[in-house]
């Protein structure tokens, strides 16, 4: 029996305006993708989902469970010369090659000038390269990085303006707010001192 090396995790969310009807699947979109040493199940709505951004890495990502409607975990096995790749090898090759064309710097540097290097990778190396490439894309890499940053900036501005307006209309200018993904805290500064005389070059 094969041993499971890790799990390939995909988090899905039902698309907006989807109508649930008898015998009809509700459309879902992929929210996040990553890896885990254990199979992940959907926790309570106020919980969190933790997974790795790279199958061989240590960087962890945390997602609020209330944003996720379903989780698909696919096992990746060890012990064989050929791994059960997900997505399939051909899709991984195309994904990595396209990313290299968009500026991704592969772990196998020779592939920058010779894409056939990617074709020659064994399944384990390709899976690792794909994971690093996926992480690069997820962090905003690629031709559309500037557009992604602009969309994020606009989204942040749209979310921030109502709170700024509330502060302006309800409290005095010495108040400030600290907002995280789980709470918001209203603070008031009573005494303030600003100086840069202790900073070292």
N, CA, C and O of each residue as an XYZ file, in Angstrom:
804
protein
N       0.839     -1.192      0.000
C       0.000      0.000      0.000
C       0.882      1.252      0.000
O       1.865      1.327      0.737
N       0.526      2.217     -0.821
C       1.315      3.438     -0.931
C       1.136      4.329      0.291
O       0.055      4.399      0.876
N       2.227      5.015      0.666
C       2.148      6.006      1.737
C       1.824      7.376      1.152
O       2.315      7.746      0.085
N       1.002      8.106      1.859
C       0.649      9.452      1.404
C       1.751     10.420      1.835
O       2.068     10.536      3.018
N       2.329     11.113      0.845
C       3.396     12.077      1.133
C       2.813     13.365      1.690
O       3.288     13.879      2.703
N       1.794     13.883      1.035
C       1.069     15.055      1.504
C      -0.243     15.144      0.741
O      -0.511     14.335     -0.148
N      -1.061     16.135      1.095
C      -2.358     16.332      0.442
C      -2.341     17.631     -0.355
O      -1.845     18.656      0.113
N      -2.888     17.571     -1.562
C      -3.077     18.770     -2.384
C      -4.463     19.304     -2.044
O      -5.466     18.619     -2.248
N      -4.517     20.522     -1.527
C      -5.753     21.088     -0.978
C      -6.306     22.188     -1.885
O      -5.569     23.081     -2.305
N      -7.598     22.119     -2.184
C      -8.270     23.172     -2.947
C      -9.502     23.629     -2.174
O     -10.339     22.819     -1.773
N      -9.597     24.952     -1.971
C     -10.719     25.545     -1.250
C     -11.643     26.222     -2.254
O     -11.198     27.010     -3.089
N     -12.929     25.908     -2.165
C     -13.896     26.446     -3.117
C     -14.971     27.277     -2.417
O     -15.279     27.070     -1.243
N     -15.527     28.213     -3.164
C     -16.627     29.047     -2.676
C     -17.717     29.054     -3.737
O     -17.428     29.149     -4.929
N     -18.970     28.954     -3.305
C     -20.073     29.027     -4.254
C     -20.097     30.401     -4.893
O     -19.902     31.411     -4.218
N     -20.336     30.437     -6.189
C     -20.374     31.721     -6.884
C     -21.607     32.497     -6.475
O     -22.643     31.914     -6.153
N     -21.491     33.825     -6.487
C     -22.615     34.667     -6.117
C     -23.745     34.501     -7.115
O     -23.525     34.193     -8.286
N     -24.951     34.708     -6.631
C     -26.156     34.614     -7.445
C     -26.413     33.203     -7.961
O     -27.209     33.016     -8.881
N     -25.732     32.187     -7.364
C     -26.008     30.822     -7.776
C     -27.304     30.370     -7.125
O     -27.549     30.651     -5.952
N     -28.125     29.676     -7.883
C     -29.423     29.223     -7.399
C     -29.365     27.722     -7.200
O     -29.036     26.981     -8.127
N     -29.682     27.268     -5.993
C     -29.656     25.849     -5.687
C     -30.977     25.245     -6.122
O     -32.038     25.662     -5.658
N     -30.918     24.259     -7.014
C     -32.136     23.594     -7.458
C     -31.925     22.097     -7.463
O     -30.787     21.627     -7.476
N     -33.003     21.347     -7.453
C     -32.939     19.897     -7.392
C     -32.144     19.351     -8.581
O     -32.440     19.667     -9.733
N     -31.142     18.538     -8.292
C     -30.389     17.886     -9.352
C     -29.405     18.783    -10.073
O     -28.779     18.348    -11.040
N     -29.249     20.014     -9.635
C     -28.337     20.941    -10.306
C     -27.188     21.293     -9.368
O     -27.411     21.706     -8.230
N     -25.971     21.129     -9.846
C     -24.805     21.457     -9.032
C     -24.650     22.974     -8.924
O     -24.840     23.706     -9.896
N     -24.304     23.421     -7.729
C     -24.096     24.846     -7.516
C     -22.703     25.223     -8.019
O     -21.722     24.605     -7.605
N     -22.589     26.224     -8.902
C     -21.278     26.624     -9.421
C     -20.358     27.089     -8.291
O     -20.782     27.816     -7.393
N     -19.101     26.665     -8.348
C     -18.127     27.069     -7.350
C     -16.883     27.603     -8.043
O     -16.576     27.229     -9.175
N     -16.168     28.489     -7.342
C     -14.907     28.998     -7.876
C     -13.791     28.651     -6.904
O     -13.997     28.581     -5.692
N     -12.601     28.435     -7.463
C     -11.440     28.100     -6.643
C     -10.961     29.349     -5.926
O     -10.613     30.346     -6.558
N     -10.944     29.285     -4.597
C     -10.490     30.422     -3.780
C      -8.983     30.355     -3.530
O      -8.252     31.310     -3.795
N      -8.537     29.216     -3.019
C      -7.135     29.039     -2.652
C      -6.723     27.611     -2.952
O      -7.555     26.714     -3.086
N      -5.412     27.426     -3.054
C      -4.863     26.109     -3.339
C      -3.558     25.985     -2.581
O      -2.788     26.942     -2.502
N      -3.305     24.809     -2.023
C      -2.072     24.620     -1.278
C      -1.864     23.167     -0.913
O      -2.337     22.268     -1.609
N      -1.147     22.936      0.196
C      -0.759     21.585      0.559
C      -0.846     21.399      2.075
O      -0.758     22.360      2.838
N      -1.019     20.148      2.491
C      -1.108     19.852      3.909
C      -0.570     18.451      4.167
O      -0.680     17.569      3.316
N       0.015     18.252      5.349
C       0.505     16.913      5.710
C      -0.649     16.000      6.101
O      -0.515     14.777      6.053
N      -1.781     16.582      6.487
C      -2.966     15.811      6.861
C      -4.162     16.247      6.020
O      -4.206     17.366      5.510
N      -5.117     15.354      5.887
C      -6.330     15.692      5.154
C      -7.093     16.760      5.941
O      -7.231     16.655      7.160
N      -7.585     17.780      5.249
C      -8.275     18.891      5.897
C      -9.777     18.752      5.693
O     -10.240     18.467      4.589
N     -10.525     18.952      6.755
C     -11.987     18.973      6.656
C     -12.474     20.381      6.980
O     -11.793     21.151      7.657
N     -13.651     20.697      6.488
C     -14.199     22.042      6.686
C     -14.573     22.232      8.151
O     -15.431     21.512      8.661
N     -13.940     23.196      8.844
C     -14.252     23.422     10.259
C     -15.526     24.236     10.433
O     -16.190     24.591      9.459
N     -15.859     24.528     11.696
C     -17.005     25.379     12.001
C     -16.801     26.741     11.343
O     -15.664     27.156     11.120
N     -17.889     27.437     11.033
C     -17.825     28.687     10.267
C     -16.951     29.754     10.909
O     -16.425     30.613     10.201
N     -16.779     29.726     12.237
C     -15.944     30.742     12.879
C     -14.494     30.259     13.070
O     -13.705     30.907     13.757
N     -14.155     29.115     12.454
C     -12.805     28.581     12.558
C     -11.902     29.058     11.433
O     -12.270     29.942     10.660
N     -10.725     28.469     11.349
C      -9.741     28.824     10.333
C      -9.204     27.558      9.670
O      -9.223     26.480     10.263
N      -8.729     27.702      8.445
C      -8.140     26.599      7.692
C      -6.674     26.940      7.450
O      -6.363     27.988      6.883
N      -5.781     26.064      7.873
C      -4.346     26.283      7.718
C      -3.780     25.297      6.698
O      -4.093     24.107      6.744
N      -2.948     25.788      5.777
C      -2.296     24.909      4.815
C      -0.997     25.547      4.346
O      -0.770     26.736      4.569
N      -0.143     24.758      3.695
C       1.158     25.229      3.218
C       1.036     25.762      1.800
O       0.227     25.269      1.014
N       1.840     26.771      1.471
C       1.824     27.319      0.123
C       2.704     26.508     -0.824
O       2.580     26.629     -2.043
N       3.590     25.686     -0.273
C       4.513     24.887     -1.074
C       4.563     23.495     -0.445
O       4.686     23.386      0.775
N       4.472     22.427     -1.245
C       4.457     21.084     -0.658
C       5.713     20.750      0.125
O       5.678     19.923      1.036
N       6.833     21.393     -0.226
C       8.098     21.115      0.457
C       8.538     22.284      1.335
O       9.651     22.277      1.861
N       7.678     23.283      1.496
C       8.046     24.476      2.241
C       7.468     24.500      3.635
O       6.874     23.526      4.098
N       7.655     25.652      4.311
C       7.154     25.822      5.671
C       6.205     27.015      5.777
O       5.567     27.214      6.811
N       6.114     27.817      4.696
C       5.247     28.988      4.752
C       3.787     28.551      4.787
O       3.337     27.764      3.955
N       3.058     29.079      5.770
C       1.680     28.666      5.989
C       0.715     29.791      5.629
O       1.025     30.972      5.785
N      -0.449     29.400      5.150
C      -1.494     30.367      4.848
C      -2.704     30.017      5.704
O      -3.008     28.844      5.919
N      -3.393     31.051      6.190
C      -4.569     30.858      7.033
C      -5.753     31.538      6.367
O      -5.675     32.705      5.982
N      -6.851     30.800      6.232
C      -8.055     31.309      5.585
C      -9.232     31.137      6.538
O      -9.364     30.099      7.186
N     -10.084     32.152      6.623
C     -11.283     32.058      7.459
C     -12.230     31.018      6.869
O     -12.467     31.004      5.661
N     -12.766     30.155      7.716
C     -13.643     29.085      7.244
C     -14.961     29.615      6.693
O     -15.569     28.974      5.836
N     -15.415     30.779      7.169
C     -16.706     31.286      6.703
C     -16.683     31.728      5.245
O     -17.733     31.996      4.661
N     -15.477     31.808      4.648
C     -15.372     32.181      3.235
C     -15.339     30.962      2.323
O     -15.366     31.091      1.099
N     -15.278     29.769      2.931
C     -15.117     28.529      2.167
C     -16.378     27.677      2.265
O     -16.936     27.497      3.348
N     -16.822     27.153      1.117
C     -18.006     26.299      1.090
C     -17.662     24.820      0.937
O     -18.438     23.963      1.361
N     -16.523     24.510      0.345
C     -16.127     23.108      0.222
C     -14.612     22.997      0.082
O     -13.940     23.928     -0.361
N     -14.094     21.830      0.472
C     -12.667     21.544      0.398
C     -12.475     20.227     -0.345
O     -13.165     19.244     -0.073
N     -11.532     20.217     -1.285
C     -11.170     18.983     -1.980
C      -9.711     18.684     -1.658
O      -8.828     19.490     -1.950
N      -9.458     17.521     -1.056
C      -8.102     17.105     -0.715
C      -7.738     15.880     -1.555
O      -8.429     14.861     -1.518
N      -6.654     15.992     -2.306
C      -6.205     14.893     -3.152
C      -4.864     14.387     -2.636
O      -3.931     15.177     -2.488
N      -4.743     13.078     -2.356
C      -3.473     12.567     -1.834
C      -2.381     12.536     -2.893
O      -2.639     12.239     -4.059
N      -1.151     12.849     -2.472
C       0.036     12.712     -3.315
C       0.886     11.637     -2.647
O       1.276     11.772     -1.487
N       1.167     10.577     -3.387
C       1.827      9.404     -2.804
C       3.337      9.435     -2.991
O       3.852     10.076     -3.908
N       4.039      8.729     -2.102
C       5.485      8.594     -2.220
C       5.844      7.135     -2.489
O       5.028      6.233     -2.296
N       7.081      6.923     -2.940
C       7.530      5.548     -3.117
C       7.524      5.066     -4.551
O       8.087      4.011     -4.840
N       6.912      5.798     -5.450
C       6.900      5.415     -6.856
C       7.812      6.342     -7.639
O       8.038      7.483     -7.235
N       8.337      5.857     -8.758
C       9.125      6.719     -9.633
C       8.252      7.807    -10.214
O       8.707      8.933    -10.416
N       6.987      7.475    -10.486
C       6.053      8.460    -11.003
C       5.021      8.761     -9.933
O       4.378      7.850     -9.411
N       4.865     10.013     -9.611
C       3.894     10.440     -8.605
C       2.533     10.596     -9.248
O       2.421     10.737    -10.466
N       1.496     10.569     -8.422
C       0.159     10.891     -8.905
C       0.033     12.401     -8.897
O      -0.398     12.989     -7.905
N       0.407     13.025     -9.991
C       0.442     14.478    -10.053
C      -0.958     15.054    -10.182
O      -1.813     14.508    -10.880
N      -1.170     16.154     -9.503
C      -2.445     16.854     -9.591
C      -2.153     18.341     -9.544
O      -1.749     18.823     -8.485
N      -2.330     19.109    -10.625
C      -2.877     18.680    -11.907
C      -1.931     17.749    -12.667
O      -0.796     17.534    -12.243
N      -2.404     17.193    -13.796
C      -1.568     16.271    -14.566
C      -0.261     16.915    -15.031
O      -0.143     18.139    -15.091
N       0.708     16.077    -15.355
C       2.050     16.534    -15.746
C       2.009     17.547    -16.886
O       2.692     18.569    -16.827
N       1.214     17.275    -17.927
C       1.167     18.180    -19.076
C       0.712     19.580    -18.665
O       1.240     20.575    -19.160
N      -0.262     19.656    -17.764
C      -0.761     20.961    -17.299
C       0.284     21.674    -16.458
O       0.440     22.891    -16.560
N       1.005     20.922    -15.625
C       2.072     21.520    -14.825
C       3.161     22.113    -15.722
O       3.621     23.233    -15.501
N       3.566     21.342    -16.741
C       4.600     21.814    -17.656
C       4.186     23.109    -18.332
O       4.975     24.051    -18.408
N       2.953     23.165    -18.823
C       2.460     24.363    -19.510
C       2.404     25.546    -18.553
O       2.769     26.662    -18.923
N       1.952     25.310    -17.332
C       1.821     26.356    -16.317
C       3.190     26.967    -15.996
O       3.340     28.189    -15.965
N       4.189     26.102    -15.758
C       5.520     26.575    -15.392
C       6.173     27.306    -16.566
O       6.783     28.359    -16.379
N       6.046     26.756    -17.765
C       6.645     27.393    -18.945
C       6.037     28.772    -19.203
O       6.750     29.725    -19.517
N       4.721     28.868    -19.069
C       4.057     30.155    -19.261
C       4.543     31.167    -18.231
O       4.789     32.328    -18.558
N       4.679     30.720    -16.987
C       5.142     31.607    -15.922
C       6.569     32.082    -16.168
O       6.894     33.235    -15.884
N       7.427     31.204    -16.695
C       8.803     31.598    -17.004
C       8.787     32.715    -18.051
O       9.569     33.662    -17.972
N       7.888     32.591    -19.030
C       7.740     33.636    -20.037
C       7.252     34.951    -19.458
O       7.472     36.013    -20.040
N       6.578     34.880    -18.290
C       6.055     36.081    -17.642
C       7.015     36.648    -16.604
O       6.710     37.647    -15.953
N       8.188     36.006    -16.445
C       9.172     36.552    -15.518
C       9.489     35.693    -14.320
O      10.327     36.072    -13.503
N       8.838     34.529    -14.185
C       9.130     33.637    -13.056
C      10.552     33.098    -13.165
O      10.957     32.642    -14.234
N      11.315     33.144    -12.074
C      12.673     32.623    -12.034
C      12.633     31.214    -11.445
O      12.486     31.060    -10.232
N      12.762     30.190    -12.280
C      12.621     28.817    -11.798
C      13.787     28.373    -10.934
O      14.882     28.932    -10.998
N      13.527     27.353    -10.124
C      14.576     26.771     -9.306
C      15.674     26.196    -10.198
O      16.856     26.242     -9.856
N      15.264     25.652    -11.352
C      16.206     25.137    -12.344
C      16.496     26.266    -13.330
O      15.808     26.405    -14.341
N      17.517     27.070    -13.033
C      17.775     28.331    -13.729
C      18.006     28.183    -15.229
O      17.705     29.096    -15.997
N      18.538     27.035    -15.647
C      18.814     26.833    -17.069
C      17.538     26.876    -17.904
O      17.596     27.095    -19.114
N      16.392     26.670    -17.268
C      15.112     26.662    -17.979
C      14.735     28.041    -18.508
O      13.890     28.147    -19.397
N      15.348     29.100    -17.975
C      15.049     30.447    -18.447
C      15.408     30.590    -19.919
O      14.684     31.231    -20.680
N      16.518     29.995    -20.316
C      16.952     30.081    -21.721
C      16.626     28.817    -22.515
O      16.720     28.817    -23.743
N      16.243     27.739    -21.823
C      15.937     26.481    -22.510
C      14.775     25.787    -21.797
O      14.972     25.095    -20.798
N      13.574     25.977    -22.318
C      12.377     25.427    -21.666
C      12.329     23.901    -21.657
O      11.555     23.312    -20.903
N      13.153     23.253    -22.494
C      13.162     21.791    -22.495
C      13.705     21.234    -21.175
O      13.492     20.065    -20.854
N      14.411     22.085    -20.409
C      14.880     21.671    -19.078
C      13.687     21.282    -18.212
O      13.755     20.321    -17.446
N      12.594     22.034    -18.337
C      11.384     21.735    -17.564
C      10.808     20.398    -17.997
O      10.364     19.614    -17.158
N      10.810     20.127    -19.307
C      10.300     18.841    -19.807
C      11.062     17.663    -19.217
O      10.488     16.594    -19.010
N      12.355     17.851    -18.943
C      13.186     16.759    -18.459
C      13.134     16.523    -16.960
O      13.770     15.589    -16.472
N      12.396     17.341    -16.211
C      12.324     17.163    -14.756
C      11.567     15.887    -14.406
O      10.583     15.542    -15.059
N      12.032     15.189    -13.372
C      11.242     14.050    -12.896
C      10.007     14.570    -12.173
O       9.903     15.767    -11.904
N       9.082     13.687    -11.861
C       7.807     14.122    -11.301
C       7.965     14.865     -9.978
O       7.259     15.839     -9.720
N       8.901     14.398     -9.136
C       9.096     15.057     -7.846
C       9.593     16.486     -8.001
O       9.096     17.402     -7.347
N      10.598     16.670     -8.892
C      11.147     18.011     -9.128
C      10.118     18.920     -9.796
O      10.026     20.107     -9.485
N       9.342     18.343    -10.723
C       8.318     19.139    -11.392
C       7.247     19.578    -10.398
O       6.774     20.713    -10.444
N       6.870     18.672     -9.501
C       5.856     19.006     -8.498
C       6.342     20.146     -7.609
O       5.573     21.043     -7.265
N       7.617     20.106     -7.240
C       8.191     21.176     -6.411
C       8.235     22.491     -7.189
O       7.860     23.540     -6.666
N       8.697     22.430     -8.448
C       8.774     23.639     -9.272
C       7.384     24.232     -9.472
O       7.208     25.450     -9.431
N       6.405     23.368     -9.688
C       5.029     23.823     -9.869
C       4.523     24.524     -8.603
O       3.869     25.564     -8.683
N       4.830     23.952     -7.442
C       4.407     24.557     -6.179
C       5.008     25.943     -5.984
O       4.315     26.871     -5.565
N       6.294     26.086     -6.287
C       6.955     27.392     -6.157
C       6.391     28.385     -7.170
O       6.221     29.568     -6.875
N       6.107     27.881     -8.367
C       5.556     28.728     -9.422
C       4.154     29.197     -9.055
O       3.808     30.363     -9.242
N       3.355     28.276     -8.530
C       1.987     28.619     -8.107
C       2.039     29.677     -7.004
O       1.239     30.612     -6.999
N       2.981     29.527     -6.074
C       3.129     30.495     -4.992
C       3.496     31.869     -5.554
O       2.967     32.886     -5.104
N       4.405     31.901     -6.539
C       4.810     33.151     -7.186
C       3.603     33.836     -7.831
O       3.411     35.042     -7.674
N       2.795     33.065     -8.554
C       1.589     33.635     -9.160
C       0.639     34.149     -8.088
O       0.068     35.231     -8.224
N       0.470     33.372     -7.022
C      -0.471     33.722     -5.962
C      -0.049     34.987     -5.229
O      -0.887     35.694     -4.668
N       1.268     35.276     -5.233
C       1.778     36.479     -4.575
C       1.758     37.692     -5.507
O       2.244     38.766     -5.152
N       1.185     37.508     -6.714
C       1.025     38.650     -7.615
C       2.013     38.708     -8.749
O       2.122     39.743     -9.407
N       2.752     37.618     -9.012
C       3.700     37.614    -10.108
C       3.011     37.491    -11.454
O       1.843     37.108    -11.526
N       3.727     37.814    -12.515
C       3.186     37.666    -13.859
C       2.893     38.988    -14.532
O       3.051     40.051    -13.931
N       2.464     38.918    -15.789
C       2.193     40.114    -16.570
C       1.147     41.015    -15.927
O       1.174     42.232    -16.108
N       0.233     40.421    -15.183
C      -0.869     41.195    -14.654
C      -0.643     41.648    -13.213
O      -1.589     42.008    -12.513
N       0.628     41.626    -12.771
C       0.928     42.002    -11.389
C       0.483     43.424    -11.084
O      -0.094     43.679    -10.027
N       0.750     44.366    -12.012
C       0.369     45.762    -11.780
C      -1.147     45.904    -11.727
O      -1.681     46.645    -10.902
N      -1.841     45.180    -12.623
C      -3.296     45.245    -12.616
C      -3.860     44.656    -11.324
O      -4.819     45.187    -10.764
N      -3.258     43.546    -10.844
C      -3.697     42.938     -9.589
C      -3.499     43.908     -8.429
O      -4.363     44.041     -7.562
N      -2.341     44.589     -8.422
C      -2.052     45.546     -7.362
C      -3.037     46.698     -7.398
O      -3.469     47.180     -6.351
N      -3.400     47.148     -8.599
C      -4.346     48.254     -8.730
C      -5.733     47.843     -8.238
O      -6.420     48.618     -7.572
N      -6.133     46.625     -8.570
C      -7.437     46.122     -8.102
C      -7.439     46.007     -6.585
O      -8.421     46.361     -5.933
N      -6.335     45.510     -6.020
C      -6.240     45.375     -4.563
C      -6.293     46.742     -3.884
O      -6.954     46.908     -2.859
N      -5.589     47.723     -4.465
C      -5.596     49.078     -3.927
C      -7.006     49.653     -3.931
O      -7.446     50.253     -2.950
N      -7.712     49.461     -5.049
C      -9.078     49.976     -5.173
C     -10.004     49.293     -4.175
O     -10.844     49.943     -3.553
N      -9.848     47.980     -4.026
C     -10.665     47.226     -3.076
C     -10.423     47.692     -1.646
O     -11.360     47.838     -0.862
N      -9.136     47.928     -1.314
C      -8.796     48.410      0.023
C      -9.398     49.787      0.269
O      -9.935     50.059      1.343
N      -9.305     50.645     -0.729
C      -9.866     51.997     -0.608
C     -11.377     51.944     -0.394
O     -11.920     52.654      0.452
N     -12.048     51.093     -1.171
C     -13.508     50.956     -1.049
C     -13.901     50.477      0.341
O     -14.884     50.951      0.910
N     -13.130     49.533      0.891
C     -13.427     49.010      2.226
C     -13.101     50.021      3.322
O     -13.775     50.044      4.352
N     -12.086     50.854      3.122
C     -11.609     51.775      4.158
C     -12.448     53.046      4.286
O     -12.626     53.565      5.388
N     -12.957     53.541      3.173
C     -13.645     54.835      3.181
C     -14.814     54.913      4.180
O     -14.932     55.923      4.872
N     -15.680     53.895      4.285
C     -16.776     53.998      5.256
C     -16.296     54.153      6.699
O     -16.907     54.879      7.483
N     -15.194     53.466      7.049
C     -14.667     53.581      8.406
C     -14.043     54.959      8.634
O     -14.207     55.542      9.706
N     -13.340     55.477      7.647
C     -12.776     56.824      7.754
C     -13.896     57.854      7.920
O     -13.796     58.775      8.732
N     -14.957     57.682      7.142
C     -16.096     58.592      7.251
C     -16.728     58.508      8.638
O     -17.075     59.531      9.228
N     -16.880     57.273      9.162
C     -17.475     57.092     10.495
C     -16.630     57.802     11.547
O     -17.174     58.466     12.430
N     -15.299     57.669     11.463
C     -14.412     58.339     12.414
C     -14.582     59.854     12.340
O     -14.662     60.528     13.367
N     -14.637     60.381     11.119
C     -14.768     61.827     10.934
C     -16.076     62.359     11.495
O     -16.129     63.488     11.982
N     -17.125     61.563     11.432
C     -18.457     62.019     11.843
C     -18.786     61.719     13.305
O     -19.710     62.315     13.859
N     -18.040     60.797     13.943
C     -18.451     60.349     15.278
C     -17.442     60.575     16.403
O     -17.830     60.582     17.571
N     -16.170     60.759     16.086
C     -15.171     60.948     17.144
C     -14.207     62.064     16.740
O     -14.226     62.528     15.600
N     -13.365     62.488     17.683
C     -12.441     63.578     17.362
C     -11.158     63.038     16.720
O     -10.920     61.830     16.744
N     -10.340     63.908     16.154
C      -9.167     63.481     15.359
C      -8.096     62.693     16.117
O      -7.198     62.128     15.493
N      -8.175     62.645     17.453
C      -7.178     61.886     18.196
C      -7.507     60.404     18.274
O      -6.726     59.626     18.821
N      -8.655     60.003     17.733
C      -9.034     58.595     17.716
C      -8.419     57.902     16.497
O      -8.209     58.512     15.449
N      -8.145     56.632     16.668
C      -7.676     55.797     15.556
C      -8.277     54.404     15.718
O      -8.798     54.061     16.778
N      -8.197     53.610     14.655
C      -8.772     52.263     14.682
C      -7.721     51.263     14.204
O      -7.033     51.492     13.209
N      -7.612     50.155     14.930
C      -6.796     49.031     14.486
C      -7.761     47.940     14.045
O      -8.610     47.502     14.822
N      -7.628     47.504     12.800
C      -8.523     46.496     12.249
C      -7.718     45.271     11.841
O      -6.711     45.390     11.143
N      -8.159     44.095     12.274
C      -7.565     42.833     11.835
C      -8.662     42.004     11.179
O      -9.785     42.480     11.012
N      -8.346     40.781     10.809
C      -9.345     39.921     10.167
C     -10.379     39.392     11.151
O     -11.357     38.768     10.740
N     -10.175     39.634     12.467
C     -11.132     39.122     13.450
C     -11.754     40.183     14.348
O     -12.756     39.907     15.009
N     -11.182     41.403     14.393
C     -11.795     42.426     15.248
C     -11.352     43.836     14.842
O     -10.393     44.019     14.091
N     -12.075     44.811     15.358
C     -11.711     46.218     15.152
C     -11.686     46.895     16.517
O     -12.569     46.665     17.344
N     -10.680     47.728     16.753
C     -10.513     48.364     18.061
C     -10.365     49.875     17.894
O      -9.506     50.348     17.150
N     -11.214     50.623     18.598
C     -11.173     52.082     18.576
C     -10.257     52.562     19.688
O     -10.444     52.192     20.848
N      -9.273     53.379     19.350
C      -8.294     53.870     20.318
C      -8.289     55.386     20.342
O      -8.679     56.031     19.369
N      -7.842     55.961     21.464
C      -7.711     57.403     21.555
C      -6.330     57.744     22.100
O      -5.930     57.248     23.153
N      -5.609     58.589     21.380
C      -4.299     59.015     21.839
C      -4.419     60.191     22.782
O      -5.007     61.214     22.431
N      -3.863     60.055     23.987
C      -3.927     61.145     24.967
C      -2.653     61.982     24.941
O      -2.709     63.209     25.015
N      -1.502     61.313     24.835
C      -0.226     62.015     24.802
C       0.590     61.455     23.641
O       0.713     60.240     23.485
N       1.138     62.342     22.837
C       1.902     61.904     21.670
C       3.236     62.636     21.626
O       3.284     63.852     21.816
N       4.315     61.908     21.379
C       5.637     62.496     21.166
C       6.224     61.860     19.919
O       6.295     60.635     19.818
N       6.637     62.670     18.985
C       7.283     62.164     17.766
C       8.702     62.701     17.699
O       8.916     63.908     17.805
N       9.673     61.813     17.523
C      11.068     62.234     17.386
C      11.855     61.193     16.611
O      11.566     59.999     16.697
N      12.839     61.636     15.860
C      13.708     60.710     15.147
C      15.164     60.841     15.624
O      16.084     60.337     14.981
N      15.354     61.525     16.759
C      16.729     61.782     17.218
C      17.441     60.529     17.688
O      18.667     60.540     17.797
N      16.717     59.434     17.974
C      17.357     58.216     18.464
C      17.584     57.185     17.367
O      18.149     56.120     17.618
N      17.153     57.491     16.174
C      17.333     56.558     15.074
C      18.803     56.514     14.668
O      19.491     57.535     14.655
N      19.268     55.313     14.338
C      20.656     55.141     13.909
C      20.675     54.950     12.405
O      19.778     54.337     11.827
N      21.730     55.494     11.775
C      21.890     55.347     10.324
C      22.167     53.918      9.950
O      22.330     53.610      8.770
